[in-house]
Amino acid sequence: MEPLQQSDWTTPPFANIKKKKTKRLGPYLESELWERDEILVMRYLTFLDYSALESGQKSIEEKLEEREKEILVLKQRDNVATTSIQDLSDQLFRLTKEVQEMKKGQLWLRSQ
């Protein structure tokens, strides 16, 4: 059996790798083009101004604390609303029961 020539080789469909097409023509090789996510990660990895980084971290922490406070306020409002709804539901049930008893009493008086 004679060996296959390289031109006769075929890649199975599951192993095909899509080639990246450049969006613009330029002096860079395709392997030198970066994706947007890679650039965003590199921006943080190559950060040199540590004071700005620390102040950014503080502002993020402050925003998180504000969010936590907002969540607590919303939870308290939810608890108040839930208890108010429960109270109103209980009152409605009692009033409905009283109305039914009053109707029964009127029917009893009419029958006599």
C-alpha positions in Angstrom: 0.0 0.0 0.0 1.4 3.3 -1.0 1.3 6.3 1.4 -1.4 9.0 0.8 -0.3 12.3 -0.6 -0.9 15.4 1.6 -3.3 16.7 -1.1 -5.4 13.6 -0.6 -5.9 14.2 3.2 -9.3 15.2 4.4 -10.2 16.7 7.7 -13.3 15.2 9.5 -16.1 17.7 9.8 -16.0 17.7 13.6 -12.3 18.8 13.6 -12.7 21.7 11.1 -11.5 25.0 12.6 -13.0 28.1 11.2 -10.5 30.7 10.0 -10.8 34.2 11.4 -11.3 36.7 8.7 -9.9 40.2 9.2 -12.3 43.0 9.1 -9.8 45.4 7.7 -6.7 45.2 5.7 -3.6 46.1 7.6 0.1 45.3 8.2 -0.7 42.8 11.0 -0.9 39.0 10.7 -4.2 37.3 11.5 -2.6 35.7 14.5 -1.8 39.2 15.8 -5.4 40.4 15.8 -7.1 40.3 19.2 -10.7 39.7 20.1 -12.6 42.4 22.1 -12.7 40.2 25.2 -8.9 39.7 25.1 -8.4 43.4 24.9 -10.7 44.0 27.9 -8.8 41.4 29.9 -5.4 42.8 28.9 -6.5 46.3 29.9 -6.8 45.2 33.5 -3.7 43.0 33.4 -1.5 45.8 32.1 -2.9 48.5 34.4 -0.1 50.7 35.7 -1.9 53.5 37.5 -2.6 51.8 40.8 -4.2 54.8 42.5 -6.9 55.0 39.8 -7.4 51.2 40.1 -7.8 51.5 43.9 -10.2 54.4 43.6 -12.2 52.5 41.0 -12.3 49.5 43.4 -13.6 51.8 46.2 -16.3 53.2 44.0 -17.3 49.7 43.1 -17.5 48.7 46.8 -19.5 51.8 47.6 -22.0 51.0 44.8 -22.3 47.4 46.1 -23.0 48.8 49.6 -25.7 51.1 48.2 -27.2 48.2 46.4 -27.3 46.1 49.6 -29.1 49.0 51.4 -31.6 49.3 48.5 -32.2 45.5 48.7 -32.8 45.8 52.5 -35.3 48.7 52.0 -37.1 46.7 49.3 -37.3 43.6 51.5 -38.7 45.7 54.4 -41.3 47.2 52.0 -42.2 43.8 50.8 -42.7 42.6 54.4 -44.9 45.6 55.2 -46.9 45.0 52.0 -47.3 41.3 52.7 -48.5 41.9 56.3 -50.9 44.6 55.1 -52.4 42.3 52.5 -52.8 39.6 55.1 -54.5 42.0 57.4 -56.9 43.2 54.7 -57.6 39.6 53.7 -58.5 38.8 57.3 -60.8 41.8 57.6 -62.5 40.9 54.3 -63.1 37.4 55.5 -64.6 38.6 58.8 -66.8 41.1 57.0 -68.0 38.5 54.6 -68.8 36.2 57.4 -70.7 39.0 59.2 -72.7 39.8 56.1 -73.6 36.2 55.6 -74.8 36.0 59.3 -76.8 39.2 58.8 -78.5 37.7 55.7 -79.3 34.6 57.6 -80.8 36.7 60.4 -83.0 38.6 58.0 -84.2 35.4 56.3 -85.1 34.0 59.8 -87.0 37.2 60.6 -88.9 37.2 57.3 -89.9 33.5 57.8 -91.7 34.3 61.1 
